[in-house]
Amino acid sequence: MASAAAVRRDRKGHLSGAGERIPEGAFEIGAVGLQTVDRERVAPVLQSLQHRVTGARRATVIVPMRWLRAHLLELEDPPRKRAELDEVMRWRLKKLLPVRPGELRLDLVRLGRSNGVTRFLCLTGLERAFAALEETFSDAGVQPALITPAPFALAMRRTGGEPLGLVVDLGPGMLTVLLEEEGETRLLRTKPLPPTDELWPIVHRELRMSLVYIREQLGVGDVLATVIATGGGIAREPLEAWLQQEEGVRAAGDASAEIEDLAGIDRSLLAPLVGLVNGGR
């Protein structure tokens, strides 16, 4: 069963939060992420959370990574006009996703230029599904200012001004490995995970491959401050053991104390929420 949580920081810096279960069948997930939203099931939960935390009218919404598809794309001469850039990206995505490009919502982030190419982070999802999600929040009196995947919010949890950090986010059906340096995405690796008893061998293999790429292809030799997160009932202990045993990675500072203060809310929901409201402090 899915869950939702809301966190708010007041003017004095104090956190308040609330969590609640979402009825079964509220969301349908397909080949390109979120497919449908049952507004009648979801809106009452959002209304309850909004009331319990006295939330703002505008909010940032954090969603599971498997609700979206993400790609790092390179263009030699990207168009200056956004409409033309979108068309080029849709043409590229036509080869990667099993839907018509016109059905997609695009969110593009320019990552900089090097070696004659400009890199973009491209997040995509079905337009009709995310429009329905926004309408559901509207039913609850909330306007989404931004919809972002959980790993990017988790990246904000690093403390102490660390310039380089790794996020490992493991939820039902999806593993995400995200490397950020000075606020720029260097690596984004997503791995759909089929239901299987062999989950951890697959995860460990993907982590090994990611670290080899980071060291050998990206030339990163520093120790990586790492945030780990699991959700959907997946045990956290195997990732913690990997973090302790793997050379070249260490646990990053996080907001554990603040998370513990918000008792009764699933930690997997709170971690990215607290990272976001802290703004990476």
PyMOL commands that set and color helices and strands:
alter all, ss='L'
color gray80, all
select helices_A, chain A and resi 39-53+65-67+82-94+101-103+127-139+150-157+199-216+237-245+256-261+267-278
alter helices_A, ss='H'
color red, helices_A
select strands_A, chain A and resi 3-9+15-21+27-30+33-37+58-63+69-75+104-114+117-126+143-149+164-171+174-181+184-192+224-230+249-251
alter strands_A, ss='S'
color yellow, strands_A
deselect
rebuild
show_as cartoon
